[in-house]
Amino acid sequence: MFVVLLGPPGAGKGTQAQRMVVETGLLHLSTGDMFRENVKNNTELGLLAMTFMDKGELVPDEVTINMILDRISRQDAASGAMFDGFPRNLIQARALDDALDDRGNAISHALLISVPDEELILRLSGRWLCRECGAVYHEKNDPPEKVGVCDSCSSDLYQRDDDQADVVRSRLKTMKPPSDLINHYKDSGLLSEFDGTRGLDEVTADLLGVLQL
């Protein structure tokens, strides 16, 4: 079983992927994790990816695709995987389809977690960090006991530039799954869409239900 997990930043893809791999036994393939692994190990692809990541740019399709194809060629991906953060566009989706087809496999399901933009902005722009101990808070979901002060060490909390509402709103324009990617899986009869504003357990149950687990 090869599953694609789609959704904008803040939709809960990473959390749901971690929950589902426990139930399914599928290999969790996160592009973010793979980038960090390759950079850490100083691989050729990792060093190439780092030149873009250091500038805050998206890693080009060719580099990302080669990294994914290298990863799914390993033995632990032979029986299936869950892709989290990949594909980001139609070019990557078609490359993945071709690679799986070459080995007699195919995408089984494309799971889209949808959340309205305003809710995403609230989720992503509510994060505050402690300057001293690095503790993370959310002004709505996990606020500190005293506004602007860390519960653990009483140091000041601050918000990163890319967590501010106007920056988040701009990021969403480029980070949401594009319509042609969604239509690619919809036209193939593989797409299932889920309301990501509900509770974690409800969303997990519905995702696993589509996988018939």
N, C-alpha and C positions, 0 to 999 in steps of 0.2 A: 504494500500500500504506500503510495506516494501522495502526500497531501500538501497543498499550498494554503498558507494562512495569510489572508489579506486584511488590510485595514489601515487607517491613518495613525500617526503618532498619538499615543494617549488612549487608543481604543482598547488596550488590554491584550494585545496579541501575545506579548512575551509571557504574561501571567497565565493565559489560557494554554499556551504551548507547553509550559512546564507542567500544568495539570494534566493535559492530555497524554503527554509522553509517559507519564506514570501509569495511566490506564491502558495505553495501547502498546507500550514497549517500543514505539518508533524512535528512531534516531532524531534528535532535535538539531536541525541545522540552521543556526542564526548567522546571517552574514556579518553582523557586528562581531560576534565571537570569532568567526573565521578570520576576519581582518586582523583582530588583535592577536590571534594565534600565529598567523603568518608574519606579522610584524615582529612579534616576540622572538620567533625562530629565525628571523632574518632571511626568509625565503626570498627568491627572486620576485614572486608576485607580491609578497608583503612589503618589500622595499619600494616596489613600484606604486603600490596602493598608498603607502605612507606619504609619497610626494604630493598626492592630492589631498589626503586627510589633513596634513599639516597646514594646508592653505584653506581648510574649511570647505573644500569642494567635494562633490560627489565623485566616487571612484568610477572611471569610465566603464561602460558595459563590457568591453572586451576583457578587462582585468577581472571584474566581478564574475563574469561567466566562466572564465578559465579557473578561477578559484573554486567555484561551485562544482564544476565538472571534475576537477582533481579530487575534491572531497567525496563525491558520490562514487568514485571509482574504487574506493577502499572497501574492504570486505564487510565492515560493520554497517554499510549502507546497502548491502545486497538485498535485504528483505524489506526495505522500505525506509522512508524518512519523512519528516515534517519540515517544510521550508518556511522559515520565519524571517521576513524581510527580503525575500527573493521569490519570484521575480518582481522588479520594480516597474517594468514596462513591457511592451509587447515584444521588443527585440529579445529581451532576456527570457520571456515565456516561450518563444519559439525555439530558442537555443536549447532550453531545458527539455522541451517536447522532443526535439530531434535526438538529443543525447540519450534520453530514456528509451526512445523508439529503437535506437541502435542496439540496445541491450535487451529488447523484448519487453520493456515496461512502458508505463504511461501514468500520467497524473490520474489519481482515483477521485479526488475531491478538491474543490477550491472553496474555502470557507471564508466569507467576507463578514467581518465584524464592523457594523456601521454605528457611528455616534455623530450627532449633530455638531456642527462647527463650534457653536457657543459653549456646548458642554466640554468639548475638547479643549477650548481655550481656558475654561475654568480649571480643568484638571491639570493642564500643562503649565499654566501661569501661576498656580498656587503654591509652587515649591519654594521652600526657604531652607538655607543651609547654615550651619554653625561655622563661624570663622575658625574656631579653635579645634573642636573635636570632630567636625565633619558630619555631625548628626543631621538627618534630613527630616523636614516637617512639611506638612501640607496645610495651608490655612483653612481648608474646608474639611478634609478627610482625616487629618492627623495633626491638629494644631498644638503649639506649645501651651503650657499652662499660662504663661504670660506673653503677650504679644511682643515679638521681636527679641525674645530672650530664650536661650537654650535651657531646656529642663535639666540636662546633664551637667553642664559646666558654667551656666549663667553668663556665657559670652553672647555677644550680639549675633543676631541672625542677619543674613543678607540674601539677596536674590540675584542669580546670575543674569547677565544681559539677555541670553537667549531664552530665559524663562519668563521674560516680561511679555505682557499681553500683546503689544503691537508686533513684537518679533515673532511670537508664536503664530499670530494670525498670518503673517507673511510666510512662515515656514510651511503652514498647512497647504498653501497654494501649490507648492512644489512637491510635498511629501505624501499627498493623498494618492491612492491608486488611480491611475488615469482611466478614463472611460473605455478606451480601446482594449486595455488589459482586462477589465471586468467583462466586457462584451466577448472577449476571446474565450473565457471560461463559460460564460452564459450560453453562447452559441454552441458550445460543445456539450451542453447539458450537465456540466460539472459544478456549476456555481450554486451555493446555498448561502443566504444572507441572514444575519442575526442582529438583533437589537442589543447593542453593547451598553445601553444605559441601564439594563437590569442588573440584578445581583450577580456576583461572580458564579455562585453555585448554579443559578438558573442557566446562565450562558454556557457553562461547562457541560451541563446535562444535555442541552440542545445540540451542542457541537458533537458530543459523543453519540447522541442519538442518530445523527446523520451518518456517522461512521459505523452505526449499527453495533455499538458496544455498550 
